[in-house]
């Protein structure tokens, strides 16, 4: 889990660096390793602005060669927590969530997990695989088509009737 204890925060700007495990984020440890999360927090008057960067090394399967390879991935996300009922309009954040006075922490587990999952490229190509030729035909080589047999001259008379 990635939690920020609100009681431990002081007013103003601060930075945090975390290294959660893949299991703590409910991610596959066979795919994600070396997970890093860097947070920039601004906590003022019961409001919290969270700007996060998440990075990891992902084990991916190449779309061209079907071989596994490791690739660094990273993504960013920003959230703003405010007390309920407070009208908040911010264009510099992706999400606004409620922060109640009784809340002891904010849980960023889902945000970090989603940020890493969305950082996986749609097209996964192993370095150097772009230049590898891909076979476009499979199976036994095709035999050349046999030559057409000569047309029986008796059909020529019928062809003339068709063209009338």
One Martini backbone bead per residue (centre of mass of N, CA, C, O) as a GRO file, in nm:
protein
  164
    1UNK     BB    1   0.099   0.035   0.017
    2UNK     BB    2   0.008   0.384  -0.044
    3UNK     BB    3   0.063   0.607   0.222
    4UNK     BB    4  -0.050   0.914   0.377
    5UNK     BB    5   0.018   1.068   0.665
    6UNK     BB    6  -0.130   1.349   0.788
    7UNK     BB    7   0.017   1.393   1.067
    8UNK     BB    8   0.313   1.406   0.920
    9UNK     BB    9   0.233   1.664   0.800
   10UNK     BB   10   0.325   1.972   0.686
   11UNK     BB   11   0.307   2.273   0.605
   12UNK     BB   12   0.336   2.271   0.268
   13UNK     BB   13   0.622   2.173   0.108
   14UNK     BB   14   0.697   1.828  -0.009
   15UNK     BB   15   0.898   1.530  -0.018
   16UNK     BB   16   0.876   1.188  -0.156
   17UNK     BB   17   1.015   0.851  -0.127
   18UNK     BB   18   0.926   0.534  -0.277
   19UNK     BB   19   0.937   0.146  -0.242
   20UNK     BB   20   0.725  -0.048  -0.352
   21UNK     BB   21   0.580  -0.333  -0.397
   22UNK     BB   22   0.403  -0.523  -0.608
   23UNK     BB   23   0.214  -0.645  -0.393
   24UNK     BB   24   0.123  -0.369  -0.263
   25UNK     BB   25  -0.011  -0.298  -0.568
   26UNK     BB   26  -0.129  -0.547  -0.713
   27UNK     BB   27   0.114  -0.676  -0.873
   28UNK     BB   28   0.320  -0.842  -1.084
   29UNK     BB   29   0.639  -0.956  -0.997
   30UNK     BB   30   0.712  -1.069  -1.294
   31UNK     BB   31   0.683  -0.765  -1.422
   32UNK     BB   32   0.745  -0.591  -1.160
   33UNK     BB   33   1.028  -0.376  -1.082
   34UNK     BB   34   1.172  -0.127  -0.927
   35UNK     BB   35   0.984   0.056  -0.759
   36UNK     BB   36   0.900   0.409  -0.796
   37UNK     BB   37   0.812   0.695  -0.581
   38UNK     BB   38   0.733   1.040  -0.638
   39UNK     BB   39   0.652   1.312  -0.417
   40UNK     BB   40   0.449   1.611  -0.432
   41UNK     BB   41   0.357   1.817  -0.154
   42UNK     BB   42   0.063   2.022  -0.072
   43UNK     BB   43  -0.018   2.149   0.259
   44UNK     BB   44  -0.330   2.340   0.303
   45UNK     BB   45  -0.606   2.390   0.480
   46UNK     BB   46  -0.700   2.077   0.426
   47UNK     BB   47  -0.522   2.058   0.169
   48UNK     BB   48  -0.415   1.834  -0.111
   49UNK     BB   49  -0.132   1.816  -0.322
   50UNK     BB   50  -0.064   1.561  -0.571
   51UNK     BB   51   0.250   1.475  -0.720
   52UNK     BB   52   0.330   1.202  -0.935
   53UNK     BB   53   0.591   0.955  -0.977
   54UNK     BB   54   0.620   0.651  -1.173
   55UNK     BB   55   0.847   0.366  -1.162
   56UNK     BB   56   0.980   0.088  -1.367
   57UNK     BB   57   1.046  -0.254  -1.434
   58UNK     BB   58   0.947  -0.428  -1.726
   59UNK     BB   59   0.818  -0.737  -1.832
   60UNK     BB   60   0.804  -0.807  -2.174
   61UNK     BB   61   0.636  -0.892  -2.478
   62UNK     BB   62   0.713  -0.923  -2.790
   63UNK     BB   63   0.529  -0.863  -3.082
   64UNK     BB   64   0.744  -0.995  -3.291
   65UNK     BB   65   0.909  -1.241  -3.111
   66UNK     BB   66   0.802  -1.333  -2.813
   67UNK     BB   67   1.007  -1.203  -2.629
   68UNK     BB   68   1.158  -1.129  -2.344
   69UNK     BB   69   1.176  -0.798  -2.181
   70UNK     BB   70   1.328  -0.508  -2.053
   71UNK     BB   71   1.153  -0.201  -1.936
   72UNK     BB   72   1.125   0.117  -1.880
   73UNK     BB   73   0.878   0.289  -1.681
   74UNK     BB   74   0.650   0.584  -1.684
   75UNK     BB   75   0.454   0.817  -1.472
   76UNK     BB   76   0.187   1.058  -1.421
   77UNK     BB   77   0.012   1.231  -1.143
   78UNK     BB   78  -0.280   1.424  -1.020
   79UNK     BB   79  -0.404   1.547  -0.700
   80UNK     BB   80  -0.698   1.670  -0.515
   81UNK     BB   81  -0.761   1.751  -0.178
   82UNK     BB   82  -1.088   1.815  -0.029
   83UNK     BB   83  -1.333   1.925   0.130
   84UNK     BB   84  -1.647   1.883   0.159
   85UNK     BB   85  -1.826   2.136  -0.029
   86UNK     BB   86  -1.589   2.242  -0.180
   87UNK     BB   87  -1.522   2.450  -0.430
   88UNK     BB   88  -1.343   2.298  -0.705
   89UNK     BB   89  -1.114   2.439  -0.956
   90UNK     BB   90  -0.882   2.245  -1.152
   91UNK     BB   91  -0.651   2.225  -1.431
   92UNK     BB   92  -0.376   2.081  -1.289
   93UNK     BB   93  -0.563   1.822  -1.252
   94UNK     BB   94  -0.704   1.492  -1.281
   95UNK     BB   95  -0.805   1.484  -0.968
   96UNK     BB   96  -1.082   1.496  -0.731
   97UNK     BB   97  -1.093   1.466  -0.374
   98UNK     BB   98  -1.196   1.380  -0.067
   99UNK     BB   99  -1.128   1.545   0.264
  100UNK     BB  100  -1.162   1.454   0.576
  101UNK     BB  101  -1.116   1.534   0.906
  102UNK     BB  102  -1.096   1.213   0.993
  103UNK     BB  103  -0.865   1.165   0.826
  104UNK     BB  104  -0.539   0.993   0.839
  105UNK     BB  105  -0.530   0.919   0.526
  106UNK     BB  106  -0.391   0.856   0.201
  107UNK     BB  107  -0.462   0.648  -0.079
  108UNK     BB  108  -0.229   0.559  -0.363
  109UNK     BB  109  -0.240   0.273  -0.485
  110UNK     BB  110  -0.429   0.300  -0.736
  111UNK     BB  111  -0.268   0.525  -0.876
  112UNK     BB  112   0.002   0.381  -0.908
  113UNK     BB  113  -0.095   0.132  -1.055
  114UNK     BB  114  -0.231   0.279  -1.297
  115UNK     BB  115   0.020   0.433  -1.392
  116UNK     BB  116   0.185   0.178  -1.461
  117UNK     BB  117  -0.014   0.039  -1.655
  118UNK     BB  118  -0.029   0.295  -1.854
  119UNK     BB  119   0.294   0.282  -1.921
  120UNK     BB  120   0.246   0.062  -2.101
  121UNK     BB  121   0.295  -0.013  -2.403
  122UNK     BB  122   0.114  -0.103  -2.674
  123UNK     BB  123   0.393  -0.139  -2.821
  124UNK     BB  124   0.603  -0.423  -2.790
  125UNK     BB  125   0.954  -0.371  -2.852
  126UNK     BB  126   1.240  -0.499  -2.887
  127UNK     BB  127   1.545  -0.423  -2.902
  128UNK     BB  128   1.612  -0.477  -3.252
  129UNK     BB  129   1.332  -0.600  -3.378
  130UNK     BB  130   1.275  -0.416  -3.627
  131UNK     BB  131   1.509  -0.569  -3.816
  132UNK     BB  132   1.360  -0.827  -3.808
  133UNK     BB  133   1.255  -1.069  -3.994
  134UNK     BB  134   0.929  -1.161  -4.098
  135UNK     BB  135   0.736  -1.412  -4.155
  136UNK     BB  136   0.463  -1.450  -4.412
  137UNK     BB  137   0.508  -1.763  -4.442
  138UNK     BB  138   0.359  -2.085  -4.399
  139UNK     BB  139   0.482  -2.383  -4.437
  140UNK     BB  140   0.491  -2.517  -4.720
  141UNK     BB  141   0.597  -2.477  -5.012
  142UNK     BB  142   0.486  -2.368  -5.294
  143UNK     BB  143   0.364  -2.486  -5.579
  144UNK     BB  144   0.349  -2.462  -5.888
  145UNK     BB  145   0.134  -2.397  -6.114
  146UNK     BB  146  -0.020  -2.551  -6.343
  147UNK     BB  147  -0.061  -2.580  -6.652
  148UNK     BB  148  -0.279  -2.532  -6.881
  149UNK     BB  149  -0.463  -2.703  -7.064
  150UNK     BB  150  -0.553  -2.760  -7.353
  151UNK     BB  151  -0.799  -2.676  -7.564
  152UNK     BB  152  -1.062  -2.807  -7.693
  153UNK     BB  153  -1.165  -2.761  -8.020
  154UNK     BB  154  -1.477  -2.817  -7.973
  155UNK     BB  155  -1.530  -2.546  -7.802
  156UNK     BB  156  -1.510  -2.320  -8.013
  157UNK     BB  157  -1.801  -2.334  -8.123
  158UNK     BB  158  -1.936  -2.247  -7.854
  159UNK     BB  159  -1.799  -1.968  -7.822
  160UNK     BB  160  -1.929  -1.842  -8.074
  161UNK     BB  161  -2.223  -1.855  -7.966
  162UNK     BB  162  -2.182  -1.668  -7.715
  163UNK     BB  163  -2.093  -1.403  -7.894
  164UNK     BB  164  -2.390  -1.327  -8.033
   0.00000   0.00000   0.00000
